[in-house]
């Protein structure tokens, strides 16, 4: 590939805890944050007022203003792994559907036409071949640029279709809509009232933790996860904490055993990636045919993965107690209403 005269950027796709490269490659994007304060440059003053570092503000300016249509970009993880090579298409955008990527608000978006996709077979270089630090940086001349120049990219790839993003929409929902949905699906009024009160209390506790010291995994389970599960109708008899290395095990019936294990709950420290805990939760469900749901959580955010029969687990619904949403189009999954219903004892995969 001819890179002469081309500006080449390196763009991070997460860190050792969060990896959102799959979303970048799937949707034809690169992402940056924080995005809660709105579009660049309107967000600059609010971010500075919120004590966002000057370095981060400069990083966002670089992403929004300095990147240009036609520039090349390499998608990195760490300082040695390359996951994609692409071409920037069009101008900077702010897309709210990327406002909760496993807990990170990454609404700052550039569209990318991926020319080389490293999913399944990423390219690895010497350590520090790629620069650490800022999310968006210009790529130094070296072994990475040399490798990019040797890529054999067919001419038609430079005019290939860029995936269409989900239609932007305001899909925040109120607790009233959640309660109506649950009631329409047979949940008792008294249970709904208790649940909604509990959600308010848990959200306050979680936000207090975020402002002060983060809770341990044990505190997360005790003060955030278990109270929500109890409010959803799980009884102490059918709910075991730290059972056979499972953070919380939920049972179809008594006695508690592998043969009655219905749901595995894997908890992480608050503000850690909860979706990355899927593989660990899946390892606990292996060989337990009745286990049809995996719940991964940091106490504030919940990902509910389900399987039908012998199908692999897939993300069915995602929920952030601090911002209840109807759906998550970029994850192609349902939102808070269906998440809460799917966490209830009575739910069955046949209800999909």
C-alpha positions as CSV (number, residue, x, y, z in Angstrom):
1,X,0.0,0.0,0.0
2,X,1.3,3.4,-1.0
3,X,1.6,5.5,2.2
4,X,3.8,8.3,0.8
5,X,2.5,11.7,1.8
6,X,-0.2,10.1,4.0
7,X,-0.7,11.0,7.6
8,X,-1.0,7.9,9.7
9,X,-2.7,7.8,13.1
10,X,-2.6,5.2,15.8
11,X,-5.9,4.8,17.8
12,X,-6.4,2.9,21.0
13,X,-9.3,0.5,21.2
14,X,-9.4,0.1,25.0
15,X,-6.9,-1.2,27.5
16,X,-6.0,-4.4,29.2
17,X,-9.4,-4.3,31.1
18,X,-11.7,-3.1,28.2
19,X,-11.4,-4.1,24.6
20,X,-13.9,-2.5,22.3
21,X,-12.0,-3.2,19.1
22,X,-14.8,-5.6,17.9
23,X,-17.3,-2.7,17.9
24,X,-14.8,-0.5,16.0
25,X,-14.3,-3.1,13.3
26,X,-17.9,-4.1,13.1
27,X,-19.3,-0.6,12.8
28,X,-16.5,1.1,10.9
29,X,-15.5,3.6,13.6
30,X,-12.9,4.7,16.0
31,X,-14.0,6.2,19.3
32,X,-12.8,8.7,21.9
33,X,-14.1,10.0,25.2
34,X,-15.3,11.3,27.5
35,X,-18.3,12.2,25.5
36,X,-20.8,13.1,28.2
37,X,-20.3,16.8,27.8
38,X,-21.4,16.8,24.2
39,X,-19.9,17.5,20.8
40,X,-16.5,19.1,20.2
41,X,-15.7,22.0,20.6
42,X,-18.8,22.8,22.8
43,X,-17.6,20.2,25.3
44,X,-14.2,21.8,25.9
45,X,-15.3,24.3,28.6
46,X,-17.5,21.9,30.5
47,X,-14.7,19.3,30.5
48,X,-12.2,21.8,31.8
49,X,-14.6,22.9,34.5
50,X,-14.9,19.2,35.5
51,X,-11.1,19.1,36.0
52,X,-10.6,17.0,32.9
53,X,-6.8,17.1,32.2
54,X,-5.4,19.4,29.6
55,X,-3.8,16.4,28.0
56,X,-7.2,14.7,27.5
57,X,-8.7,17.9,26.0
58,X,-5.8,18.1,23.6
59,X,-6.4,14.4,22.7
60,X,-10.0,15.2,21.8
61,X,-9.0,18.2,19.8
62,X,-6.6,16.1,17.8
63,X,-9.3,13.5,17.2
64,X,-12.0,16.0,16.2
65,X,-10.0,18.7,14.4
66,X,-6.6,17.3,13.2
67,X,-7.7,14.0,11.7
68,X,-8.7,14.4,8.1
69,X,-10.8,12.6,5.5
70,X,-8.4,10.2,3.7
71,X,-5.8,9.9,6.5
72,X,-4.8,6.4,7.5
73,X,-5.3,4.9,11.0
74,X,-4.1,1.8,12.7
75,X,-6.2,0.3,15.6
76,X,-4.0,-0.7,18.5
77,X,-4.3,-2.6,21.7
78,X,-1.4,-1.9,24.0
79,X,1.9,-1.0,22.5
80,X,2.5,-4.1,20.4
81,X,-0.7,-5.4,18.9
82,X,-2.4,-4.1,15.8
83,X,-6.1,-5.0,15.1
84,X,-7.0,-3.0,12.0
85,X,-5.8,-0.6,9.3
86,X,-8.2,1.8,7.8
87,X,-8.9,5.0,6.0
88,X,-10.8,7.9,7.7
89,X,-14.0,8.7,5.9
90,X,-15.7,12.1,6.3
91,X,-15.6,14.4,9.3
92,X,-15.9,14.2,13.0
93,X,-19.3,13.1,14.6
94,X,-20.8,12.9,18.0
95,X,-23.0,9.8,18.3
96,X,-24.9,9.2,21.6
97,X,-25.4,5.5,20.9
98,X,-21.7,5.0,21.9
99,X,-22.4,6.7,25.2
100,X,-22.0,3.5,27.2
101,X,-19.4,1.1,25.9
102,X,-19.0,-1.2,28.8
103,X,-19.1,1.8,31.1
104,X,-17.1,4.3,29.0
105,X,-18.8,7.3,27.3
106,X,-17.2,7.3,23.8
107,X,-19.5,9.4,21.8
108,X,-16.7,11.1,19.8
109,X,-16.7,9.2,16.5
110,X,-14.7,9.1,13.2
111,X,-15.9,6.8,10.4
112,X,-13.4,4.3,9.1
113,X,-13.2,2.2,6.0
114,X,-11.2,-0.8,7.2
115,X,-8.7,-2.0,4.7
116,X,-7.2,-4.8,6.9
117,X,-9.1,-6.5,9.6
118,X,-7.0,-8.3,12.2
119,X,-9.9,-10.1,14.0
120,X,-8.8,-13.6,14.7
121,X,-5.2,-13.0,13.6
122,X,-3.9,-9.7,15.0
123,X,-0.4,-8.4,14.0
124,X,2.1,-8.4,16.9
125,X,5.2,-6.2,16.9
126,X,8.0,-5.6,19.3
127,X,6.9,-4.1,22.6
128,X,6.5,-0.3,22.3
129,X,6.4,-0.3,18.6
130,X,3.2,1.6,19.1
131,X,3.1,4.6,21.5
132,X,1.3,4.3,24.8
133,X,-0.6,7.2,26.4
134,X,-3.1,9.2,24.5
135,X,-6.0,7.6,22.7
136,X,-5.2,9.4,19.4
137,X,-1.6,10.0,18.3
138,X,0.3,10.3,15.1
139,X,2.2,7.2,14.3
140,X,6.0,7.4,14.3
141,X,7.9,6.1,11.3
142,X,9.2,2.6,12.1
143,X,8.4,-1.1,11.9
144,X,4.6,-0.5,12.0
145,X,4.6,2.0,9.1
146,X,7.0,-0.3,7.2
147,X,4.5,-3.2,7.7
148,X,1.6,-1.1,6.6
149,X,3.4,0.0,3.5
150,X,3.8,-3.7,2.5
151,X,0.1,-4.6,2.9
152,X,-1.4,-5.8,-0.4
153,X,-4.7,-3.9,-0.4
154,X,-6.9,-4.4,-3.6
155,X,-7.9,-1.1,-5.2
156,X,-11.6,-1.8,-4.7
157,X,-11.1,-1.8,-0.9
158,X,-10.6,1.9,-1.0
159,X,-14.2,2.4,-2.3
160,X,-15.8,-0.3,-0.2
161,X,-19.0,0.4,1.7
162,X,-18.7,1.7,5.3
163,X,-21.2,0.1,7.6
164,X,-24.3,2.2,8.3
165,X,-24.6,3.1,12.0
166,X,-27.8,2.5,13.9
167,X,-30.2,5.5,13.4
168,X,-29.4,7.9,16.3
169,X,-32.2,8.2,18.8
170,X,-32.9,9.4,22.3
171,X,-33.8,6.1,24.0
172,X,-33.5,7.0,27.7
173,X,-36.5,5.6,29.5
174,X,-38.1,6.5,32.9
175,X,-38.7,4.1,35.8
176,X,-42.4,4.6,35.1
177,X,-42.0,2.9,31.7
178,X,-40.0,0.1,33.3
179,X,-42.7,-0.5,35.8
180,X,-45.4,-0.6,33.1
181,X,-43.4,-3.1,31.1
182,X,-42.8,-5.4,34.0
183,X,-46.5,-5.2,35.0
184,X,-47.6,-6.0,31.4
185,X,-45.4,-9.1,31.6
186,X,-47.0,-10.4,34.8
187,X,-44.9,-9.0,37.6
188,X,-46.9,-8.2,40.7
189,X,-47.5,-4.5,41.6
190,X,-46.0,-5.0,45.1
191,X,-42.8,-6.5,43.6
192,X,-42.5,-3.7,41.1
193,X,-42.8,-1.0,43.8
194,X,-40.2,-2.8,45.9
195,X,-37.9,-3.2,42.9
196,X,-38.1,0.5,41.8
197,X,-37.4,1.7,45.3
198,X,-34.4,-0.6,45.5
199,X,-33.1,0.6,42.1
200,X,-33.1,4.2,43.5
201,X,-31.3,3.2,46.6
202,X,-28.7,1.1,44.8
203,X,-28.0,3.9,42.3
204,X,-27.4,6.3,45.2
205,X,-25.1,3.8,46.9
206,X,-23.2,3.1,43.6
207,X,-22.7,6.8,42.9
208,X,-21.5,7.4,46.4
209,X,-18.9,4.6,45.8
210,X,-17.9,6.3,42.6
211,X,-17.3,9.6,44.4
212,X,-15.3,7.9,47.3
213,X,-13.5,4.7,47.5
214,X,-14.5,2.0,45.1
215,X,-15.9,-1.1,46.7
216,X,-14.2,-4.5,46.6
217,X,-15.9,-7.3,44.7
218,X,-17.2,-8.7,48.0
219,X,-18.9,-5.3,48.8
220,X,-20.2,-5.1,45.3
221,X,-21.9,-8.4,45.7
222,X,-23.2,-7.7,49.2
223,X,-24.4,-4.2,48.9
224,X,-25.4,-3.9,45.2
225,X,-25.9,-7.2,43.5
226,X,-27.7,-9.3,46.1
227,X,-30.2,-6.6,47.1
228,X,-31.2,-6.2,43.4
229,X,-31.6,-9.9,43.0
230,X,-33.6,-10.1,46.2
231,X,-35.9,-7.4,44.9
232,X,-36.4,-9.3,41.7
233,X,-37.7,-12.2,43.7
234,X,-34.8,-14.5,44.3
235,X,-35.0,-16.0,47.8
236,X,-32.0,-16.8,50.0
237,X,-32.7,-20.5,49.6
238,X,-32.2,-20.3,45.8
239,X,-29.3,-17.8,45.9
240,X,-25.8,-18.9,47.0
241,X,-22.9,-16.5,47.4
242,X,-19.4,-17.9,46.5
243,X,-20.8,-21.3,45.6
244,X,-18.2,-23.6,43.9
245,X,-16.1,-20.5,42.8
246,X,-19.2,-18.7,41.4
247,X,-19.8,-15.2,42.8
248,X,-23.5,-15.7,43.0
249,X,-25.3,-18.9,41.9
250,X,-29.1,-18.8,41.3
251,X,-31.0,-22.1,41.4
252,X,-34.1,-23.4,39.7
253,X,-35.1,-25.4,42.8
254,X,-33.7,-27.0,45.8
255,X,-31.5,-28.7,46.7
256,X,-28.7,-26.5,45.3
257,X,-26.6,-28.5,42.8
258,X,-25.1,-28.4,39.4
259,X,-28.3,-30.0,38.1
260,X,-30.4,-27.1,39.4
261,X,-28.1,-24.2,38.7
262,X,-30.1,-21.8,36.5
263,X,-28.0,-18.6,36.5
264,X,-24.4,-17.7,37.0
265,X,-23.6,-14.2,38.2
266,X,-20.0,-12.9,37.9
267,X,-19.2,-9.7,39.7
268,X,-16.3,-7.3,39.0
269,X,-15.1,-4.3,40.9
270,X,-17.1,-1.1,40.2
271,X,-16.0,0.7,37.0
272,X,-14.2,-2.3,35.8
273,X,-15.2,-3.9,32.5
274,X,-18.1,-6.2,33.3
275,X,-18.7,-7.6,29.8
276,X,-15.1,-8.9,29.7
277,X,-16.1,-11.3,32.5
278,X,-18.2,-13.4,30.1
279,X,-15.5,-16.0,29.5
280,X,-15.1,-16.6,33.2
281,X,-18.8,-16.9,33.7
282,X,-19.1,-19.3,30.8
283,X,-16.4,-21.6,32.3
284,X,-18.6,-22.0,35.3
285,X,-21.7,-22.9,33.2
286,X,-19.9,-25.5,31.1
287,X,-21.5,-28.9,31.5
288,X,-24.5,-27.5,33.4
289,X,-27.3,-27.9,30.8
290,X,-30.0,-26.1,32.8
291,X,-27.9,-23.0,33.2
292,X,-29.3,-20.7,30.5
293,X,-28.3,-17.3,31.8
294,X,-25.1,-15.5,32.6
295,X,-25.1,-12.2,34.4
296,X,-21.9,-10.1,34.5
297,X,-21.9,-6.9,36.5
298,X,-19.9,-4.3,38.4
299,X,-22.9,-3.5,40.6
300,X,-24.1,-0.6,38.5
301,X,-24.0,-2.1,35.0
302,X,-25.4,-5.5,34.1
303,X,-25.0,-7.6,30.9
304,X,-27.4,-10.6,30.6
305,X,-26.2,-13.3,28.2
306,X,-28.6,-16.1,27.3
307,X,-28.6,-19.3,25.3
308,X,-31.3,-21.4,23.7
309,X,-30.7,-25.1,23.9
310,X,-27.2,-25.9,22.5
311,X,-26.7,-22.4,21.1
312,X,-23.7,-20.4,22.5
313,X,-24.3,-17.6,25.0
314,X,-25.0,-14.2,23.4
315,X,-25.6,-10.7,24.8
316,X,-29.4,-10.4,25.2
317,X,-29.7,-7.2,27.3
318,X,-27.6,-4.6,28.9
319,X,-28.5,-2.2,31.7
320,X,-26.9,0.8,33.5
321,X,-28.8,1.6,36.7
322,X,-27.6,5.2,36.4
323,X,-29.1,5.7,32.9
324,X,-31.9,3.4,32.0
325,X,-32.2,2.9,28.2
326,X,-34.6,1.2,25.9
327,X,-32.0,-0.6,23.8
328,X,-28.3,-0.6,22.9
329,X,-28.2,-0.6,19.0
330,X,-24.4,-0.8,18.8
331,X,-24.5,-4.0,20.9
332,X,-27.6,-5.1,19.0
333,X,-29.2,-6.0,22.3
334,X,-32.2,-5.0,24.5
335,X,-32.0,-2.5,27.3
336,X,-33.1,-2.0,31.0
337,X,-36.7,-3.3,30.7
338,X,-35.8,-6.6,29.2
339,X,-32.6,-6.9,31.4
340,X,-34.6,-6.7,34.6
341,X,-37.3,-9.1,33.3
342,X,-34.6,-11.6,32.2
343,X,-32.9,-11.4,35.6
344,X,-36.2,-12.5,37.4
345,X,-36.6,-16.1,38.6
346,X,-39.7,-16.7,36.4
347,X,-38.1,-15.7,33.1
348,X,-37.5,-18.3,30.5
349,X,-35.6,-18.1,27.2
350,X,-38.8,-19.1,25.4
351,X,-40.1,-15.6,26.2
352,X,-37.7,-14.1,23.6
